[in-house]
Amino acid sequence: MGNIILGLLIIGAGFMITYKSEWLLHNLGRVQWAEAHLGLEGGTRLFYRLIGIGIIFLGIFIITGIWSDILGGFVKLFT
């Protein structure tokens, strides 16, 4: 039950980052790497949205319980 609540909170945070990317741009400023590599005008907005989508997927992984399997697979790569 705790994983579901935690996952939903993480999904909500990811949604807000994706939905409020313009607000983040005005308050946090531009990311120079994103502007150089992701587009001319909307690079930072796209960067914030990609971070939000990644956080949403993280929340889904936590809800479904495959987070530990994914983490274990990465650990096996380095050992």
C-alpha positions in Angstrom: 0.0 0.0 0.0 2.9 2.4 0.8 4.4 1.8 -2.7 1.1 2.9 -4.3 0.9 6.1 -2.3 4.6 6.9 -2.9 4.3 6.2 -6.6 1.2 8.4 -6.9 3.0 11.2 -5.2 6.0 10.9 -7.5 3.7 10.7 -10.6 2.0 13.9 -9.3 5.3 15.7 -8.9 6.4 14.6 -12.4 3.1 15.8 -13.9 3.5 19.2 -12.2 7.0 19.5 -13.6 5.7 18.7 -17.1 2.7 20.9 -16.8 4.4 23.9 -15.3 7.5 23.9 -17.5 7.0 27.6 -18.4 6.8 28.5 -14.7 10.0 26.5 -14.1 11.7 28.4 -16.9 10.8 31.8 -15.5 11.8 30.8 -11.9 14.9 28.7 -12.5 16.1 30.1 -15.7 17.5 28.6 -18.9 19.7 25.5 -19.0 22.6 26.3 -21.3 23.2 22.6 -22.2 19.6 22.1 -23.2 19.5 25.3 -25.2 22.6 24.1 -27.2 21.5 20.5 -27.7 17.7 20.3 -27.6 16.6 23.1 -29.8 16.8 26.8 -30.6 14.0 28.4 -28.5 12.4 25.6 -26.6 15.4 23.6 -25.4 15.0 24.3 -21.7 11.2 23.8 -21.8 11.7 20.4 -23.5 14.4 19.6 -20.9 12.1 20.3 -18.0 9.3 18.2 -19.7 11.6 15.3 -20.3 12.7 15.4 -16.6 9.0 15.4 -15.7 8.2 12.4 -17.9 11.1 10.5 -16.5 9.8 11.1 -13.0 6.4 9.9 -14.0 7.9 6.7 -15.3 9.8 6.3 -12.0 6.5 6.6 -10.2 4.9 4.0 -12.4 7.9 1.7 -11.8 7.5 2.1 -8.0 3.8 1.4 -8.1 4.2 -1.8 -10.2 7.1 -3.0 -8.2 9.6 -3.4 -11.0 11.9 -0.6 -9.6 13.9 -3.1 -7.6 14.3 -5.4 -10.7 15.5 -2.5 -12.8 17.9 -1.4 -10.1 19.2 -4.9 -9.7 19.8 -5.2 -13.4 22.0 -2.1 -13.4 23.9 -3.4 -10.4 24.6 -6.6 -12.2 26.1 -4.6 -15.1 28.8 -3.1 -12.9 29.7 -6.2 -10.8 
